């Protein structure tokens, strides 16, 4: 089965490969994506979750707010090794 992913999703995969368990806002800031485009990062993560490329662990932020820390799944790591 062919998996199609966009440029932003590839950037997220590469970032998470070296920086596991990051929340969406940290990913957005690290990739230099403007705050107004935060929904693009969130949507990309959701689509990648549907394809089983990433998953998350529930966590609590420093401000005591529930967050999701994202990481690559085995399938995500495999795909990344193929596209690099």
mmCIF file of the N, C-alpha and C atoms, coordinates in Angstrom:
data_MODEL
# 
_entry.id   MODEL 
# 
loop_
_atom_site.group_PDB 
_atom_site.id 
_atom_site.type_symbol 
_atom_site.label_atom_id 
_atom_site.label_alt_id 
_atom_site.label_comp_id 
_atom_site.label_asym_id 
_atom_site.label_entity_id 
_atom_site.label_seq_id 
_atom_site.pdbx_PDB_ins_code 
_atom_site.Cartn_x 
_atom_site.Cartn_y 
_atom_site.Cartn_z 
_atom_site.occupancy 
_atom_site.B_iso_or_equiv 
_atom_site.pdbx_formal_charge 
_atom_site.auth_seq_id 
_atom_site.auth_comp_id 
_atom_site.auth_asym_id 
_atom_site.auth_atom_id 
_atom_site.pdbx_PDB_model_num 
ATOM 1   N N  . UNK A 1 1  ? 0.836  -1.185 0.000  1.00 0.00 ? 1  UNK A N  1 
ATOM 2   C CA . UNK A 1 1  ? 0.000  0.000  0.000  1.00 0.00 ? 1  UNK A CA 1 
ATOM 3   C C  . UNK A 1 1  ? 0.878  1.245  0.000  1.00 0.00 ? 1  UNK A C  1 
ATOM 4   N N  . UNK A 1 2  ? 0.581  2.156  -0.867 1.00 0.00 ? 2  UNK A N  1 
ATOM 5   C CA . UNK A 1 2  ? 1.357  3.390  -0.997 1.00 0.00 ? 2  UNK A CA 1 
ATOM 6   C C  . UNK A 1 2  ? 0.876  4.414  0.027  1.00 0.00 ? 2  UNK A C  1 
ATOM 7   N N  . UNK A 1 3  ? 1.832  5.065  0.660  1.00 0.00 ? 3  UNK A N  1 
ATOM 8   C CA . UNK A 1 3  ? 1.504  6.124  1.617  1.00 0.00 ? 3  UNK A CA 1 
ATOM 9   C C  . UNK A 1 3  ? 1.956  7.446  1.016  1.00 0.00 ? 3  UNK A C  1 
ATOM 10  N N  . UNK A 1 4  ? 1.018  8.366  0.915  1.00 0.00 ? 4  UNK A N  1 
ATOM 11  C CA . UNK A 1 4  ? 1.342  9.699  0.391  1.00 0.00 ? 4  UNK A CA 1 
ATOM 12  C C  . UNK A 1 4  ? 1.371  10.680 1.549  1.00 0.00 ? 4  UNK A C  1 
ATOM 13  N N  . UNK A 1 5  ? 2.457  11.432 1.616  1.00 0.00 ? 5  UNK A N  1 
ATOM 14  C CA . UNK A 1 5  ? 2.546  12.466 2.643  1.00 0.00 ? 5  UNK A CA 1 
ATOM 15  C C  . UNK A 1 5  ? 3.091  13.737 2.016  1.00 0.00 ? 5  UNK A C  1 
ATOM 16  N N  . UNK A 1 6  ? 2.735  14.854 2.619  1.00 0.00 ? 6  UNK A N  1 
ATOM 17  C CA . UNK A 1 6  ? 3.138  16.144 2.098  1.00 0.00 ? 6  UNK A CA 1 
ATOM 18  C C  . UNK A 1 6  ? 4.472  16.617 2.659  1.00 0.00 ? 6  UNK A C  1 
ATOM 19  N N  . UNK A 1 7  ? 4.907  17.754 2.160  1.00 0.00 ? 7  UNK A N  1 
ATOM 20  C CA . UNK A 1 7  ? 6.192  18.320 2.557  1.00 0.00 ? 7  UNK A CA 1 
ATOM 21  C C  . UNK A 1 7  ? 6.248  18.635 4.057  1.00 0.00 ? 7  UNK A C  1 
ATOM 22  N N  . UNK A 1 8  ? 5.170  19.181 4.600  1.00 0.00 ? 8  UNK A N  1 
ATOM 23  C CA . UNK A 1 8  ? 5.136  19.485 6.025  1.00 0.00 ? 8  UNK A CA 1 
ATOM 24  C C  . UNK A 1 8  ? 5.227  18.199 6.845  1.00 0.00 ? 8  UNK A C  1 
ATOM 25  N N  . UNK A 1 9  ? 4.542  17.167 6.398  1.00 0.00 ? 9  UNK A N  1 
ATOM 26  C CA . UNK A 1 9  ? 4.584  15.899 7.119  1.00 0.00 ? 9  UNK A CA 1 
ATOM 27  C C  . UNK A 1 9  ? 5.994  15.300 7.099  1.00 0.00 ? 9  UNK A C  1 
ATOM 28  N N  . UNK A 1 10 ? 6.689  15.446 5.998  1.00 0.00 ? 10 UNK A N  1 
ATOM 29  C CA . UNK A 1 10 ? 8.072  14.962 5.924  1.00 0.00 ? 10 UNK A CA 1 
ATOM 30  C C  . UNK A 1 10 ? 8.946  15.732 6.905  1.00 0.00 ? 10 UNK A C  1 
ATOM 31  N N  . UNK A 1 11 ? 8.770  17.051 6.979  1.00 0.00 ? 11 UNK A N  1 
ATOM 32  C CA . UNK A 1 11 ? 9.539  17.864 7.934  1.00 0.00 ? 11 UNK A CA 1 
ATOM 33  C C  . UNK A 1 11 ? 9.261  17.416 9.370  1.00 0.00 ? 11 UNK A C  1 
ATOM 34  N N  . UNK A 1 12 ? 8.006  17.132 9.665  1.00 0.00 ? 12 UNK A N  1 
ATOM 35  C CA . UNK A 1 12 ? 7.634  16.681 11.013 1.00 0.00 ? 12 UNK A CA 1 
ATOM 36  C C  . UNK A 1 12 ? 8.262  15.332 11.307 1.00 0.00 ? 12 UNK A C  1 
ATOM 37  N N  . UNK A 1 13 ? 8.215  14.402 10.338 1.00 0.00 ? 13 UNK A N  1 
ATOM 38  C CA . UNK A 1 13 ? 8.850  13.096 10.529 1.00 0.00 ? 13 UNK A CA 1 
ATOM 39  C C  . UNK A 1 13 ? 10.330 13.244 10.850 1.00 0.00 ? 13 UNK A C  1 
ATOM 40  N N  . UNK A 1 14 ? 11.020 14.075 10.067 1.00 0.00 ? 14 UNK A N  1 
ATOM 41  C CA . UNK A 1 14 ? 12.454 14.273 10.288 1.00 0.00 ? 14 UNK A CA 1 
ATOM 42  C C  . UNK A 1 14 ? 12.716 14.913 11.649 1.00 0.00 ? 14 UNK A C  1 
ATOM 43  N N  . UNK A 1 15 ? 11.904 15.878 12.023 1.00 0.00 ? 15 UNK A N  1 
ATOM 44  C CA . UNK A 1 15 ? 12.090 16.532 13.314 1.00 0.00 ? 15 UNK A CA 1 
ATOM 45  C C  . UNK A 1 15 ? 11.883 15.541 14.457 1.00 0.00 ? 15 UNK A C  1 
ATOM 46  N N  . UNK A 1 16 ? 10.809 14.754 14.394 1.00 0.00 ? 16 UNK A N  1 
ATOM 47  C CA . UNK A 1 16 ? 10.512 13.810 15.468 1.00 0.00 ? 16 UNK A CA 1 
ATOM 48  C C  . UNK A 1 16 ? 11.534 12.675 15.545 1.00 0.00 ? 16 UNK A C  1 
ATOM 49  N N  . UNK A 1 17 ? 12.213 12.396 14.444 1.00 0.00 ? 17 UNK A N  1 
ATOM 50  C CA . UNK A 1 17 ? 13.239 11.358 14.464 1.00 0.00 ? 17 UNK A CA 1 
ATOM 51  C C  . UNK A 1 17 ? 14.362 11.720 15.430 1.00 0.00 ? 17 UNK A C  1 
ATOM 52  N N  . UNK A 1 18 ? 14.676 13.004 15.524 1.00 0.00 ? 18 UNK A N  1 
ATOM 53  C CA . UNK A 1 18 ? 15.761 13.457 16.399 1.00 0.00 ? 18 UNK A CA 1 
ATOM 54  C C  . UNK A 1 18 ? 15.265 14.109 17.688 1.00 0.00 ? 18 UNK A C  1 
ATOM 55  N N  . UNK A 1 19 ? 13.969 14.394 17.745 1.00 0.00 ? 19 UNK A N  1 
ATOM 56  C CA . UNK A 1 19 ? 13.384 15.074 18.908 1.00 0.00 ? 19 UNK A CA 1 
ATOM 57  C C  . UNK A 1 19 ? 12.073 14.403 19.295 1.00 0.00 ? 19 UNK A C  1 
ATOM 58  N N  . UNK A 1 20 ? 12.134 13.188 19.814 1.00 0.00 ? 20 UNK A N  1 
ATOM 59  C CA . UNK A 1 20 ? 10.885 12.484 20.142 1.00 0.00 ? 20 UNK A CA 1 
ATOM 60  C C  . UNK A 1 20 ? 10.141 13.141 21.299 1.00 0.00 ? 20 UNK A C  1 
ATOM 61  N N  . UNK A 1 21 ? 8.878  12.838 21.368 1.00 0.00 ? 21 UNK A N  1 
ATOM 62  C CA . UNK A 1 21 ? 7.993  13.310 22.433 1.00 0.00 ? 21 UNK A CA 1 
ATOM 63  C C  . UNK A 1 21 ? 7.967  14.828 22.555 1.00 0.00 ? 21 UNK A C  1 
ATOM 64  N N  . UNK A 1 22 ? 7.579  15.463 21.459 1.00 0.00 ? 22 UNK A N  1 
ATOM 65  C CA . UNK A 1 22 ? 7.419  16.908 21.400 1.00 0.00 ? 22 UNK A CA 1 
ATOM 66  C C  . UNK A 1 22 ? 5.945  17.229 21.178 1.00 0.00 ? 22 UNK A C  1 
ATOM 67  N N  . UNK A 1 23 ? 5.484  18.311 21.793 1.00 0.00 ? 23 UNK A N  1 
ATOM 68  C CA . UNK A 1 23 ? 4.092  18.705 21.564 1.00 0.00 ? 23 UNK A CA 1 
ATOM 69  C C  . UNK A 1 23 ? 3.993  19.489 20.259 1.00 0.00 ? 23 UNK A C  1 
ATOM 70  N N  . UNK A 1 24 ? 2.782  19.656 19.774 1.00 0.00 ? 24 UNK A N  1 
ATOM 71  C CA . UNK A 1 24 ? 2.561  20.288 18.471 1.00 0.00 ? 24 UNK A CA 1 
ATOM 72  C C  . UNK A 1 24 ? 3.111  21.712 18.421 1.00 0.00 ? 24 UNK A C  1 
ATOM 73  N N  . UNK A 1 25 ? 2.976  22.447 19.503 1.00 0.00 ? 25 UNK A N  1 
ATOM 74  C CA . UNK A 1 25 ? 3.477  23.821 19.510 1.00 0.00 ? 25 UNK A CA 1 
ATOM 75  C C  . UNK A 1 25 ? 5.000  23.843 19.427 1.00 0.00 ? 25 UNK A C  1 
ATOM 76  N N  . UNK A 1 26 ? 5.665  22.932 20.120 1.00 0.00 ? 26 UNK A N  1 
ATOM 77  C CA . UNK A 1 26 ? 7.127  22.858 20.059 1.00 0.00 ? 26 UNK A CA 1 
ATOM 78  C C  . UNK A 1 26 ? 7.580  22.491 18.643 1.00 0.00 ? 26 UNK A C  1 
ATOM 79  N N  . UNK A 1 27 ? 6.858  21.585 18.003 1.00 0.00 ? 27 UNK A N  1 
ATOM 80  C CA . UNK A 1 27 ? 7.179  21.200 16.626 1.00 0.00 ? 27 UNK A CA 1 
ATOM 81  C C  . UNK A 1 27 ? 7.017  22.400 15.704 1.00 0.00 ? 27 UNK A C  1 
ATOM 82  N N  . UNK A 1 28 ? 5.908  23.092 15.844 1.00 0.00 ? 28 UNK A N  1 
ATOM 83  C CA . UNK A 1 28 ? 5.623  24.272 15.009 1.00 0.00 ? 28 UNK A CA 1 
ATOM 84  C C  . UNK A 1 28 ? 6.722  25.319 15.171 1.00 0.00 ? 28 UNK A C  1 
ATOM 85  N N  . UNK A 1 29 ? 7.124  25.601 16.386 1.00 0.00 ? 29 UNK A N  1 
ATOM 86  C CA . UNK A 1 29 ? 8.153  26.608 16.636 1.00 0.00 ? 29 UNK A CA 1 
ATOM 87  C C  . UNK A 1 29 ? 9.518  26.161 16.124 1.00 0.00 ? 29 UNK A C  1 
ATOM 88  N N  . UNK A 1 30 ? 9.854  24.881 16.321 1.00 0.00 ? 30 UNK A N  1 
ATOM 89  C CA . UNK A 1 30 ? 11.153 24.372 15.881 1.00 0.00 ? 30 UNK A CA 1 
ATOM 90  C C  . UNK A 1 30 ? 11.283 24.391 14.361 1.00 0.00 ? 30 UNK A C  1 
ATOM 91  N N  . UNK A 1 31 ? 10.173 24.188 13.670 1.00 0.00 ? 31 UNK A N  1 
ATOM 92  C CA . UNK A 1 31 ? 10.201 24.198 12.212 1.00 0.00 ? 31 UNK A CA 1 
ATOM 93  C C  . UNK A 1 31 ? 10.080 25.609 11.644 1.00 0.00 ? 31 UNK A C  1 
ATOM 94  N N  . UNK A 1 32 ? 9.936  26.599 12.502 1.00 0.00 ? 32 UNK A N  1 
ATOM 95  C CA . UNK A 1 32 ? 9.852  27.982 12.056 1.00 0.00 ? 32 UNK A CA 1 
ATOM 96  C C  . UNK A 1 32 ? 8.545  28.320 11.373 1.00 0.00 ? 32 UNK A C  1 
ATOM 97  N N  . UNK A 1 33 ? 7.497  27.635 11.747 1.00 0.00 ? 33 UNK A N  1 
ATOM 98  C CA . UNK A 1 33 ? 6.178  27.869 11.150 1.00 0.00 ? 33 UNK A CA 1 
ATOM 99  C C  . UNK A 1 33 ? 5.474  28.955 11.962 1.00 0.00 ? 33 UNK A C  1 
ATOM 100 N N  . UNK A 1 34 ? 4.960  29.990 11.300 1.00 0.00 ? 34 UNK A N  1 
ATOM 101 C CA . UNK A 1 34 ? 4.302  31.084 12.018 1.00 0.00 ? 34 UNK A CA 1 
ATOM 102 C C  . UNK A 1 34 ? 3.123  30.588 12.869 1.00 0.00 ? 34 UNK A C  1 
ATOM 103 N N  . UNK A 1 35 ? 2.870  31.292 13.962 1.00 0.00 ? 35 UNK A N  1 
ATOM 104 C CA . UNK A 1 35 ? 1.776  30.926 14.867 1.00 0.00 ? 35 UNK A CA 1 
ATOM 105 C C  . UNK A 1 35 ? 0.439  30.807 14.147 1.00 0.00 ? 35 UNK A C  1 
ATOM 106 N N  . UNK A 1 36 ? 0.217  31.682 13.163 1.00 0.00 ? 36 UNK A N  1 
ATOM 107 C CA . UNK A 1 36 ? -1.071 31.652 12.457 1.00 0.00 ? 36 UNK A CA 1 
ATOM 108 C C  . UNK A 1 36 ? -1.250 30.349 11.665 1.00 0.00 ? 36 UNK A C  1 
ATOM 109 N N  . UNK A 1 37 ? -0.148 29.621 11.411 1.00 0.00 ? 37 UNK A N  1 
ATOM 110 C CA . UNK A 1 37 ? -0.221 28.365 10.668 1.00 0.00 ? 37 UNK A CA 1 
ATOM 111 C C  . UNK A 1 37 ? -0.169 27.143 11.582 1.00 0.00 ? 37 UNK A C  1 
ATOM 112 N N  . UNK A 1 38 ? -0.350 27.360 12.884 1.00 0.00 ? 38 UNK A N  1 
ATOM 113 C CA . UNK A 1 38 ? -0.366 26.240 13.830 1.00 0.00 ? 38 UNK A CA 1 
ATOM 114 C C  . UNK A 1 38 ? -1.378 25.159 13.433 1.00 0.00 ? 38 UNK A C  1 
ATOM 115 N N  . UNK A 1 39 ? -2.579 25.521 12.972 1.00 0.00 ? 39 UNK A N  1 
ATOM 116 C CA . UNK A 1 39 ? -3.541 24.474 12.574 1.00 0.00 ? 39 UNK A CA 1 
ATOM 117 C C  . UNK A 1 39 ? -2.995 23.530 11.494 1.00 0.00 ? 39 UNK A C  1 
ATOM 118 N N  . UNK A 1 40 ? -2.115 24.013 10.641 1.00 0.00 ? 40 UNK A N  1 
ATOM 119 C CA . UNK A 1 40 ? -1.521 23.154 9.615  1.00 0.00 ? 40 UNK A CA 1 
ATOM 120 C C  . UNK A 1 40 ? -0.696 22.048 10.252 1.00 0.00 ? 40 UNK A C  1 
ATOM 121 N N  . UNK A 1 41 ? 0.054  22.392 11.293 1.00 0.00 ? 41 UNK A N  1 
ATOM 122 C CA . UNK A 1 41 ? 0.864  21.403 12.000 1.00 0.00 ? 41 UNK A CA 1 
ATOM 123 C C  . UNK A 1 41 ? -0.061 20.402 12.691 1.00 0.00 ? 41 UNK A C  1 
ATOM 124 N N  . UNK A 1 42 ? -1.068 20.901 13.365 1.00 0.00 ? 42 UNK A N  1 
ATOM 125 C CA . UNK A 1 42 ? -2.002 20.018 14.070 1.00 0.00 ? 42 UNK A CA 1 
ATOM 126 C C  . UNK A 1 42 ? -2.691 19.061 13.096 1.00 0.00 ? 42 UNK A C  1 
ATOM 127 N N  . UNK A 1 43 ? -3.161 19.597 11.969 1.00 0.00 ? 43 UNK A N  1 
ATOM 128 C CA . UNK A 1 43 ? -3.828 18.759 10.970 1.00 0.00 ? 43 UNK A CA 1 
ATOM 129 C C  . UNK A 1 43 ? -2.871 17.720 10.377 1.00 0.00 ? 43 UNK A C  1 
ATOM 130 N N  . UNK A 1 44 ? -1.625 18.122 10.142 1.00 0.00 ? 44 UNK A N  1 
ATOM 131 C CA . UNK A 1 44 ? -0.629 17.186 9.613  1.00 0.00 ? 44 UNK A CA 1 
ATOM 132 C C  . UNK A 1 44 ? -0.395 16.048 10.602 1.00 0.00 ? 44 UNK A C  1 
ATOM 133 N N  . UNK A 1 45 ? -0.290 16.374 11.883 1.00 0.00 ? 45 UNK A N  1 
ATOM 134 C CA . UNK A 1 45 ? -0.109 15.336 12.901 1.00 0.00 ? 45 UNK A CA 1 
ATOM 135 C C  . UNK A 1 45 ? -1.308 14.393 12.960 1.00 0.00 ? 45 UNK A C  1 
ATOM 136 N N  . UNK A 1 46 ? -2.511 14.943 12.851 1.00 0.00 ? 46 UNK A N  1 
ATOM 137 C CA . UNK A 1 46 ? -3.712 14.109 12.880 1.00 0.00 ? 46 UNK A CA 1 
ATOM 138 C C  . UNK A 1 46 ? -3.759 13.147 11.687 1.00 0.00 ? 46 UNK A C  1 
ATOM 139 N N  . UNK A 1 47 ? -3.417 13.654 10.502 1.00 0.00 ? 47 UNK A N  1 
ATOM 140 C CA . UNK A 1 47 ? -3.403 12.800 9.309  1.00 0.00 ? 47 UNK A CA 1 
ATOM 141 C C  . UNK A 1 47 ? -2.324 11.723 9.425  1.00 0.00 ? 47 UNK A C  1 
ATOM 142 N N  . UNK A 1 48 ? -1.182 12.098 9.986  1.00 0.00 ? 48 UNK A N  1 
ATOM 143 C CA . UNK A 1 48 ? -0.102 11.128 10.166 1.00 0.00 ? 48 UNK A CA 1 
ATOM 144 C C  . UNK A 1 48 ? -0.493 10.068 11.196 1.00 0.00 ? 48 UNK A C  1 
ATOM 145 N N  . UNK A 1 49 ? -1.259 10.460 12.203 1.00 0.00 ? 49 UNK A N  1 
ATOM 146 C CA . UNK A 1 49 ? -1.747 9.508  13.203 1.00 0.00 ? 49 UNK A CA 1 
ATOM 147 C C  . UNK A 1 49 ? -2.692 8.513  12.543 1.00 0.00 ? 49 UNK A C  1 
ATOM 148 N N  . UNK A 1 50 ? -3.561 9.001  11.668 1.00 0.00 ? 50 UNK A N  1 
ATOM 149 C CA . UNK A 1 50 ? -4.491 8.122  10.942 1.00 0.00 ? 50 UNK A CA 1 
ATOM 150 C C  . UNK A 1 50 ? -3.744 7.090  10.099 1.00 0.00 ? 50 UNK A C  1 
ATOM 151 N N  . UNK A 1 51 ? -2.562 7.472  9.593  1.00 0.00 ? 51 UNK A N  1 
ATOM 152 C CA . UNK A 1 51 ? -1.749 6.570  8.775  1.00 0.00 ? 51 UNK A CA 1 
ATOM 153 C C  . UNK A 1 51 ? -0.791 5.745  9.629  1.00 0.00 ? 51 UNK A C  1 
ATOM 154 N N  . UNK A 1 52 ? -0.876 5.889  10.955 1.00 0.00 ? 52 UNK A N  1 
ATOM 155 C CA . UNK A 1 52 ? -0.032 5.164  11.903 1.00 0.00 ? 52 UNK A CA 1 
ATOM 156 C C  . UNK A 1 52 ? 1.458  5.493  11.747 1.00 0.00 ? 52 UNK A C  1 
ATOM 157 N N  . UNK A 1 53 ? 1.767  6.737  11.381 1.00 0.00 ? 53 UNK A N  1 
ATOM 158 C CA . UNK A 1 53 ? 3.153  7.169  11.260 1.00 0.00 ? 53 UNK A CA 1 
ATOM 159 C C  . UNK A 1 53 ? 3.652  7.803  12.555 1.00 0.00 ? 53 UNK A C  1 
ATOM 160 N N  . UNK A 1 54 ? 2.735  8.385  13.308 1.00 0.00 ? 54 UNK A N  1 
ATOM 161 C CA . UNK A 1 54 ? 3.063  8.985  14.603 1.00 0.00 ? 54 UNK A CA 1 
ATOM 162 C C  . UNK A 1 54 ? 2.005  8.566  15.613 1.00 0.00 ? 54 UNK A C  1 
ATOM 163 N N  . UNK A 1 55 ? 2.358  8.729  16.869 1.00 0.00 ? 55 UNK A N  1 
ATOM 164 C CA . UNK A 1 55 ? 1.404  8.506  17.945 1.00 0.00 ? 55 UNK A CA 1 
ATOM 165 C C  . UNK A 1 55 ? 1.750  9.510  19.039 1.00 0.00 ? 55 UNK A C  1 
ATOM 166 N N  . UNK A 1 56 ? 0.991  9.514  20.105 1.00 0.00 ? 56 UNK A N  1 
ATOM 167 C CA . UNK A 1 56 ? 1.251  10.472 21.166 1.00 0.00 ? 56 UNK A CA 1 
ATOM 168 C C  . UNK A 1 56 ? 1.068  9.828  22.526 1.00 0.00 ? 56 UNK A C  1 
ATOM 169 N N  . UNK A 1 57 ? 1.671  10.504 23.499 1.00 0.00 ? 57 UNK A N  1 
ATOM 170 C CA . UNK A 1 57 ? 1.465  10.161 24.905 1.00 0.00 ? 57 UNK A CA 1 
ATOM 171 C C  . UNK A 1 57 ? 0.863  11.395 25.553 1.00 0.00 ? 57 UNK A C  1 
ATOM 172 N N  . UNK A 1 58 ? -0.148 11.188 26.360 1.00 0.00 ? 58 UNK A N  1 
ATOM 173 C CA . UNK A 1 58 ? -0.719 12.314 27.094 1.00 0.00 ? 58 UNK A CA 1 
ATOM 174 C C  . UNK A 1 58 ? 0.268  12.754 28.159 1.00 0.00 ? 58 UNK A C  1 
ATOM 175 N N  . UNK A 1 59 ? 0.370  14.051 28.334 1.00 0.00 ? 59 UNK A N  1 
ATOM 176 C CA . UNK A 1 59 ? 1.295  14.618 29.307 1.00 0.00 ? 59 UNK A CA 1 
ATOM 177 C C  . UNK A 1 59 ? 0.687  15.900 29.877 1.00 0.00 ? 59 UNK A C  1 
ATOM 178 N N  . UNK A 1 60 ? 1.394  16.486 30.814 1.00 0.00 ? 60 UNK A N  1 
ATOM 179 C CA . UNK A 1 60 ? 0.989  17.754 31.424 1.00 0.00 ? 60 UNK A CA 1 
ATOM 180 C C  . UNK A 1 60 ? 2.097  18.778 31.161 1.00 0.00 ? 60 UNK A C  1 
ATOM 181 N N  . UNK A 1 61 ? 1.711  19.947 30.682 1.00 0.00 ? 61 UNK A N  1 
ATOM 182 C CA . UNK A 1 61 ? 2.686  21.000 30.393 1.00 0.00 ? 61 UNK A CA 1 
ATOM 183 C C  . UNK A 1 61 ? 3.193  21.641 31.688 1.00 0.00 ? 61 UNK A C  1 
ATOM 184 N N  . UNK A 1 62 ? 4.183  22.501 31.528 1.00 0.00 ? 62 UNK A N  1 
ATOM 185 C CA . UNK A 1 62 ? 4.720  23.235 32.681 1.00 0.00 ? 62 UNK A CA 1 
ATOM 186 C C  . UNK A 1 62 ? 3.659  24.127 33.315 1.00 0.00 ? 62 UNK A C  1 
ATOM 187 N N  . UNK A 1 63 ? 2.664  24.505 32.519 1.00 0.00 ? 63 UNK A N  1 
ATOM 188 C CA . UNK A 1 63 ? 1.574  25.339 33.028 1.00 0.00 ? 63 UNK A CA 1 
ATOM 189 C C  . UNK A 1 63 ? 0.404  24.496 33.523 1.00 0.00 ? 63 UNK A C  1 
ATOM 190 N N  . UNK A 1 64 ? 0.655  23.185 33.694 1.00 0.00 ? 64 UNK A N  1 
ATOM 191 C CA . UNK A 1 64 ? -0.338 22.252 34.234 1.00 0.00 ? 64 UNK A CA 1 
ATOM 192 C C  . UNK A 1 64 ? -1.556 22.083 33.318 1.00 0.00 ? 64 UNK A C  1 
ATOM 193 N N  . UNK A 1 65 ? -1.287 22.078 32.010 1.00 0.00 ? 65 UNK A N  1 
ATOM 194 C CA . UNK A 1 65 ? -2.336 21.913 31.003 1.00 0.00 ? 65 UNK A CA 1 
ATOM 195 C C  . UNK A 1 65 ? -2.105 20.575 30.288 1.00 0.00 ? 65 UNK A C  1 
ATOM 196 N N  . UNK A 1 66 ? -3.155 19.802 30.035 1.00 0.00 ? 66 UNK A N  1 
ATOM 197 C CA . UNK A 1 66 ? -2.969 18.537 29.302 1.00 0.00 ? 66 UNK A CA 1 
ATOM 198 C C  . UNK A 1 66 ? -2.475 18.799 27.877 1.00 0.00 ? 66 UNK A C  1 
ATOM 199 N N  . UNK A 1 67 ? -1.451 18.052 27.453 1.00 0.00 ? 67 UNK A N  1 
ATOM 200 C CA . UNK A 1 67 ? -0.900 18.162 26.098 1.00 0.00 ? 67 UNK A CA 1 
ATOM 201 C C  . UNK A 1 67 ? -0.655 16.755 25.560 1.00 0.00 ? 67 UNK A C  1 
ATOM 202 N N  . UNK A 1 68 ? -0.360 16.688 24.273 1.00 0.00 ? 68 UNK A N  1 
ATOM 203 C CA . UNK A 1 68 ? 0.012  15.436 23.625 1.00 0.00 ? 68 UNK A CA 1 
ATOM 204 C C  . UNK A 1 68 ? 1.455  15.562 23.163 1.00 0.00 ? 68 UNK A C  1 
ATOM 205 N N  . UNK A 1 69 ? 2.291  14.636 23.588 1.00 0.00 ? 69 UNK A N  1 
ATOM 206 C CA . UNK A 1 69 ? 3.673  14.590 23.127 1.00 0.00 ? 69 UNK A CA 1 
ATOM 207 C C  . UNK A 1 69 ? 3.775  13.537 22.037 1.00 0.00 ? 69 UNK A C  1 
ATOM 208 N N  . UNK A 1 70 ? 4.177  13.963 20.857 1.00 0.00 ? 70 UNK A N  1 
ATOM 209 C CA . UNK A 1 70 ? 4.180  13.128 19.660 1.00 0.00 ? 70 UNK A CA 1 
ATOM 210 C C  . UNK A 1 70 ? 5.511  12.431 19.470 1.00 0.00 ? 70 UNK A C  1 
ATOM 211 N N  . UNK A 1 71 ? 5.457  11.240 18.885 1.00 0.00 ? 71 UNK A N  1 
ATOM 212 C CA . UNK A 1 71 ? 6.663  10.478 18.562 1.00 0.00 ? 71 UNK A CA 1 
ATOM 213 C C  . UNK A 1 71 ? 6.388  9.617  17.330 1.00 0.00 ? 71 UNK A C  1 
ATOM 214 N N  . UNK A 1 72 ? 7.465  9.145  16.679 1.00 0.00 ? 72 UNK A N  1 
ATOM 215 C CA . UNK A 1 72 ? 7.323  8.291  15.507 1.00 0.00 ? 72 UNK A CA 1 
ATOM 216 C C  . UNK A 1 72 ? 6.986  6.869  15.921 1.00 0.00 ? 72 UNK A C  1 
ATOM 217 N N  . UNK A 1 73 ? 6.138  6.238  15.144 1.00 0.00 ? 73 UNK A N  1 
ATOM 218 C CA . UNK A 1 73 ? 5.873  4.812  15.328 1.00 0.00 ? 73 UNK A CA 1 
ATOM 219 C C  . UNK A 1 73 ? 6.910  4.043  14.502 1.00 0.00 ? 73 UNK A C  1 
ATOM 220 N N  . UNK A 1 74 ? 6.882  2.743  14.611 1.00 0.00 ? 74 UNK A N  1 
ATOM 221 C CA . UNK A 1 74 ? 7.772  1.925  13.792 1.00 0.00 ? 74 UNK A CA 1 
ATOM 222 C C  . UNK A 1 74 ? 7.536  2.164  12.312 1.00 0.00 ? 74 UNK A C  1 
ATOM 223 N N  . UNK A 1 75 ? 6.271  2.299  11.936 1.00 0.00 ? 75 UNK A N  1 
ATOM 224 C CA . UNK A 1 75 ? 5.916  2.560  10.542 1.00 0.00 ? 75 UNK A CA 1 
ATOM 225 C C  . UNK A 1 75 ? 6.459  3.921  10.089 1.00 0.00 ? 75 UNK A C  1 
ATOM 226 N N  . UNK A 1 76 ? 6.398  4.921  10.976 1.00 0.00 ? 76 UNK A N  1 
ATOM 227 C CA . UNK A 1 76 ? 6.940  6.240  10.662 1.00 0.00 ? 76 UNK A CA 1 
ATOM 228 C C  . UNK A 1 76 ? 8.442  6.210  10.469 1.00 0.00 ? 76 UNK A C  1 
ATOM 229 N N  . UNK A 1 77 ? 9.144  5.454  11.321 1.00 0.00 ? 77 UNK A N  1 
ATOM 230 C CA . UNK A 1 77 ? 10.603 5.322  11.210 1.00 0.00 ? 77 UNK A CA 1 
ATOM 231 C C  . UNK A 1 77 ? 10.974 4.616  9.916  1.00 0.00 ? 77 UNK A C  1 
ATOM 232 N N  . UNK A 1 78 ? 10.202 3.586  9.560  1.00 0.00 ? 78 UNK A N  1 
ATOM 233 C CA . UNK A 1 78 ? 10.464 2.849  8.329  1.00 0.00 ? 78 UNK A CA 1 
ATOM 234 C C  . UNK A 1 78 ? 10.276 3.761  7.125  1.00 0.00 ? 78 UNK A C  1 
ATOM 235 N N  . UNK A 1 79 ? 9.183  4.502  7.100  1.00 0.00 ? 79 UNK A N  1 
ATOM 236 C CA . UNK A 1 79 ? 8.930  5.415  5.989  1.00 0.00 ? 79 UNK A CA 1 
ATOM 237 C C  . UNK A 1 79 ? 10.042 6.458  5.884  1.00 0.00 ? 79 UNK A C  1 
ATOM 238 N N  . UNK A 1 80 ? 10.456 6.991  7.000  1.00 0.00 ? 80 UNK A N  1 
ATOM 239 C CA . UNK A 1 80 ? 11.516 8.001  6.994  1.00 0.00 ? 80 UNK A CA 1 
ATOM 240 C C  . UNK A 1 80 ? 12.808 7.431  6.424  1.00 0.00 ? 80 UNK A C  1 
ATOM 241 N N  . UNK A 1 81 ? 13.129 6.196  6.770  1.00 0.00 ? 81 UNK A N  1 
ATOM 242 C CA . UNK A 1 81 ? 14.368 5.600  6.244  1.00 0.00 ? 81 UNK A CA 1 
ATOM 243 C C  . UNK A 1 81 ? 14.269 5.396  4.735  1.00 0.00 ? 81 UNK A C  1 
ATOM 244 N N  . UNK A 1 82 ? 13.076 5.189  4.224  1.00 0.00 ? 82 UNK A N  1 
ATOM 245 C CA . UNK A 1 82 ? 12.888 5.001  2.780  1.00 0.00 ? 82 UNK A CA 1 
ATOM 246 C C  . UNK A 1 82 ? 13.023 6.329  2.033  1.00 0.00 ? 82 UNK A C  1 
ATOM 247 N N  . UNK A 1 83 ? 12.490 7.408  2.600  1.00 0.00 ? 83 UNK A N  1 
ATOM 248 C CA . UNK A 1 83 ? 12.485 8.685  1.877  1.00 0.00 ? 83 UNK A CA 1 
ATOM 249 C C  . UNK A 1 83 ? 13.781 9.463  2.029  1.00 0.00 ? 83 UNK A C  1 
ATOM 250 N N  . UNK A 1 84 ? 14.644 9.052  2.929  1.00 0.00 ? 84 UNK A N  1 
ATOM 251 C CA . UNK A 1 84 ? 15.913 9.788  3.092  1.00 0.00 ? 84 UNK A CA 1 
ATOM 252 C C  . UNK A 1 84 ? 16.985 9.274  2.214  1.00 0.00 ? 84 UNK A C  1 
# 
